[in-house]
Amino acid sequence: MEEFLTQNAALIVLAVVILLAITSAVRIVPQSEKYVVERFGRLRAILGPGINFTVPFLDRVAHRISVLERQLPTNRQDAITADNVLVQVETSVFYRILEPEKTVYRIRDVDAAIATTVAGIVRAEIGMMELDQVQSNRAQLIERVREAVANVVDDWGIEVTRAEILDVNLDDATRAAMLQQLNAERARRALVTEAEGKRRAVELAADGELYAAEQQAKARRILADAEAYATSALSEAIAQNGLEAARYQVAMKQVEALTEVAQGQGKQTVILPAAALDAFGDVARLLGGDRVKGGGA
């Protein structure tokens, strides 16, 4: 055995060298990673997922970079709004590496660099907004922060997929002041609502009285028109038939008045004055005269 090894030592060494060369030349890269290959300390190539070939003993895989989306730990930083309110902002950033050659050779600690960048941008953006705007326009603030961070980290071969502002916390004094202001605003709105209700009730009552007055005025105008029409008709009758028409109208009014008196409740005995009997007689005489005139005609 020793003799065989001695005689074939060269072949054995050659086989081992070939095996090592093949092993170092063939690189199988997982789907979720990219390999940064260097040759004599310089960037040679970026190997993508699948089977790749390199030059044995000259090329080496210097960095194995994951291209999966990453999430930075939740970060808290203080910021001062435009109306001088101190707030504590909780942020979270999601990113992924698109160009490993930039990430490897341009920045040392990616997570720390992104966290610092996000903190500075958040402070700058909140410093231009009042507290009410920070609370009500959070979606707009998140989008502005994401765009600003994306522009900064673009030189590092990184894509910021999401930048979230998880919470905006206030100190106890500011929170108590805001609660007091909120209660005062609610009380003011209640008073305004009550005043508006009373004013509306007065307006509706006035509208009702105005409508009633208008209807009464219309009724009076209709009665006046009817009275004018009756007077006009009576005038025409007097003009055509003389004094007898007037006496007839007066007698008919007297008869109608006596009829209403007789129909009253609780009256079983009606005492008629002498003038009433004359009225009945005048009506009968005038009716008889009309018939005679009609028959003569």
C-alpha positions in Angstrom: 0.0 0.0 0.0 2.8 2.3 0.9 4.5 1.4 -2.4 1.3 2.2 -4.3 1.0 5.5 -2.6 4.6 6.3 -3.2 4.4 5.5 -6.9 1.0 7.3 -7.4 1.5 10.3 -5.1 1.7 12.7 -7.9 -1.6 11.4 -9.4 -3.3 11.5 -6.0 -2.1 15.1 -5.5 -3.3 16.0 -9.0 -6.7 14.5 -8.4 -7.1 16.4 -5.1 -6.1 19.6 -6.8 -8.6 19.0 -9.6 -11.3 18.2 -7.1 -10.6 21.4 -5.2 -10.5 23.4 -8.4 -13.9 22.1 -9.5 -15.3 22.7 -6.0 -14.1 26.3 -6.0 -15.1 26.9 -9.6 -18.7 25.9 -9.2 -20.8 28.1 -7.0 -24.5 27.3 -6.3 -26.2 30.5 -5.0 -29.6 30.2 -3.2 -32.6 32.1 -4.5 -32.6 34.5 -1.5 -29.0 35.5 -1.8 -26.3 37.1 -4.0 -22.6 36.5 -3.8 -20.0 39.2 -4.1 -16.9 37.8 -5.8 -13.4 39.4 -5.5 -10.2 38.7 -7.4 -7.0 39.8 -5.7 -9.1 42.1 -3.4 -11.1 43.8 -6.1 -14.7 43.4 -7.2 -14.9 40.7 -9.9 -18.6 39.8 -10.2 -22.0 39.5 -8.5 -23.3 36.0 -8.6 -27.1 35.6 -8.9 -29.2 32.6 -7.9 -28.4 29.2 -9.5 -25.1 27.7 -10.8 -22.2 30.0 -11.4 -18.6 29.5 -12.4 -15.5 31.3 -11.1 -11.8 31.0 -11.7 -10.3 28.5 -9.2 -7.8 29.8 -6.7 -8.2 33.4 -8.1 -11.8 34.3 -7.3 -13.3 34.1 -3.9 -16.7 34.8 -2.5 -16.1 37.8 -0.2 -19.7 38.5 0.9 -22.9 36.6 0.9 -25.8 39.1 0.8 -29.4 38.3 1.6 -31.9 40.0 -0.7 -34.9 39.3 1.5 -36.8 42.3 2.9 -35.6 43.3 6.3 -37.1 45.2 9.1 -35.2 47.6 11.3 -35.9 47.4 15.1 -38.5 49.9 16.3 -36.8 53.2 17.0 -37.9 56.0 19.2 -36.7 59.6 18.9 -37.8 62.9 20.2 -39.0 65.7 17.9 -40.3 69.2 18.4 -43.3 70.4 16.3 -43.7 73.8 14.8 -45.8 74.9 17.8 -43.1 73.9 20.2 -44.6 70.6 21.5 -42.2 67.8 22.4 -43.3 64.5 21.0 -41.8 61.0 21.0 -42.1 59.3 17.7 -41.9 55.5 17.1 -40.7 54.5 13.6 -40.1 51.2 11.8 -38.5 50.8 8.4 -38.5 48.0 5.9 -35.9 47.7 3.2 -34.1 45.3 0.9 -30.8 45.2 -0.9 -30.9 45.5 -4.6 -27.3 46.2 -5.5 -25.0 44.4 -3.1 -21.8 45.9 -4.6 -22.9 49.4 -3.5 -24.0 48.1 -0.1 -20.7 46.3 0.6 -18.3 49.0 -0.6 -20.1 52.2 0.3 -21.5 51.7 3.8 -20.2 49.7 6.8 -23.3 49.3 9.0 -26.5 49.5 6.9 -29.0 49.2 9.7 -27.4 51.9 11.8 -27.0 54.2 8.8 -30.7 53.8 7.9 -31.9 54.3 11.5 -29.9 57.5 11.8 -31.2 58.8 8.5 -34.8 58.0 9.4 -34.4 59.8 12.8 -33.1 62.9 11.2 -35.7 63.0 8.5 -38.5 62.5 11.0 -37.3 65.3 13.2 -37.1 67.6 10.2 -40.5 66.8 8.8 -42.2 67.0 12.2 -40.5 70.3 12.9 -42.3 71.8 9.9 -45.8 70.7 11.1 -48.0 71.6 14.1 -49.1 69.0 16.5 -52.7 68.8 15.1 -51.2 68.3 11.6 -49.0 65.5 12.8 -52.0 63.7 14.3 -54.4 64.2 11.4 -52.0 63.9 8.5 -50.0 60.9 9.6 -50.4 59.1 6.2 -49.0 62.1 4.4 -46.1 62.4 6.9 -45.3 58.7 6.4 -45.1 59.1 2.6 -42.9 62.2 2.9 -40.5 60.3 5.2 -40.4 57.3 3.0 -39.6 59.4 -0.1 -36.9 61.3 1.7 -35.3 58.1 3.1 -35.4 56.4 -0.3 -33.6 59.3 -1.9 -30.8 59.2 0.7 -30.2 55.4 0.6 -30.4 55.1 -3.1 -26.6 55.5 -3.3 -26.2 52.5 -1.0 -28.1 50.1 -3.4 -31.0 49.8 -1.0 -34.8 50.1 -1.7 -36.9 51.3 1.2 -40.2 49.5 0.8 -42.0 50.9 3.8 -41.5 53.5 6.5 -44.1 53.5 9.3 -44.7 55.9 12.1 -46.2 53.6 14.7 -47.1 56.1 17.4 -46.7 59.8 18.4 -46.5 60.1 22.2 -46.9 63.2 24.3 -45.7 64.0 27.8 -48.2 64.1 30.7 -48.4 67.9 30.9 -49.1 68.3 27.2 -51.6 65.5 27.3 -53.5 67.1 30.2 -53.5 70.4 28.5 -54.9 68.9 25.3 -57.6 67.0 27.3 -58.6 70.3 29.0 -58.8 72.0 25.6 -60.8 69.2 24.2 -63.3 69.4 27.1 -63.6 73.1 26.6 -64.2 72.7 22.9 -67.0 70.1 23.6 -68.7 72.5 26.1 -68.5 75.3 23.6 -70.0 73.2 20.8 -72.8 72.1 23.2 -73.6 75.8 24.0 -73.5 76.7 20.3 -75.8 73.8 19.5 -78.3 74.8 22.2 -78.3 78.5 21.1 -78.8 77.4 17.5 -81.8 75.3 18.6 -83.4 78.1 20.5 -82.8 80.5 17.6 -84.4 78.0 15.2 -87.4 77.5 17.5 -87.9 81.3 17.5 -87.6 81.5 13.8 -90.1 78.7 13.3 -92.6 80.4 15.7 -92.2 83.7 13.9 -92.7 81.9 10.6 -95.9 80.3 12.0 -97.3 83.6 13.2 -96.4 85.2 9.9 -98.2 82.4 8.0 -101.3 82.8 10.2 -101.4 86.5 9.7 -101.0 86.1 5.9 -103.9 83.6 5.9 -106.1 85.9 7.9 -105.3 88.8 5.6 -106.2 86.6 2.6 -109.5 85.6 4.3 -110.3 89.3 5.0 -109.4 90.2 1.5 -111.7 87.5 0.2 -114.5 88.7 2.5 -114.0 92.2 1.5 -114.1 91.2 -2.2 -117.3 89.3 -1.6 -118.8 92.2 0.3 -117.8 94.6 -2.5 -119.3 92.3 -5.0 -122.5 92.1 -3.0 -122.6 95.8 -2.6 -122.0 96.3 -6.3 -124.8 93.8 -7.2 -127.1 95.6 -4.7 -126.3 98.9 -6.2 -127.1 97.6 -9.7 -130.4 96.1 -8.4 -131.3 99.4 -6.8 -130.4 101.3 -9.9 -132.6 99.0 -12.0 -135.6 98.3 -9.6 -135.5 101.4 -7.5 -136.2 101.7 -3.8 -138.3 98.5 -3.6 -135.1 96.4 -4.1 -133.5 98.1 -1.2 -136.5 97.6 1.0 -136.6 93.9 0.0 -132.9 93.4 1.0 -133.5 95.0 4.4 -136.6 92.9 5.1 -134.7 89.7 4.1 -131.9 90.6 6.6 -134.4 91.1 9.3 -136.1 87.8 8.6 -132.7 86.0 8.7 -131.8 87.5 12.0 -135.1 86.5 13.5 -134.7 83.0 12.2 -131.3 82.7 13.9 -132.7 84.0 17.2 -135.5 81.4 17.1 -133.1 78.5 16.4 -130.9 79.3 19.4 -130.4 76.6 22.1 -132.6 76.9 25.3 -135.2 79.1 23.7 -138.7 77.8 23.7 -140.5 81.1 23.7 -139.6 83.9 21.3 -141.1 87.3 21.8 -141.2 89.2 18.5 -141.3 93.0 18.4 -143.8 94.8 16.3 -141.1 95.7 13.8 -140.5 92.1 13.2 -144.1 91.4 12.2 -143.8 94.4 9.9 -140.7 92.9 8.3 -142.6 89.7 7.5 -145.4 91.7 6.1 -143.0 93.7 3.9 -141.4 90.6 2.6 -144.8 89.0 1.8 -146.0 92.2 0.1 -142.8 92.7 -1.9 -143.0 89.0 -3.0 -146.6 89.5 -3.9 -145.8 92.6 -5.9 -143.1 90.8 -7.8 -145.5 88.1 -8.7 -148.1 90.6 -9.9 -145.4 92.3 -11.9 -144.4 89.0 -13.3 -148.0 88.1 -14.2 -148.6 91.4 -15.8 -145.6 91.0 -17.9 
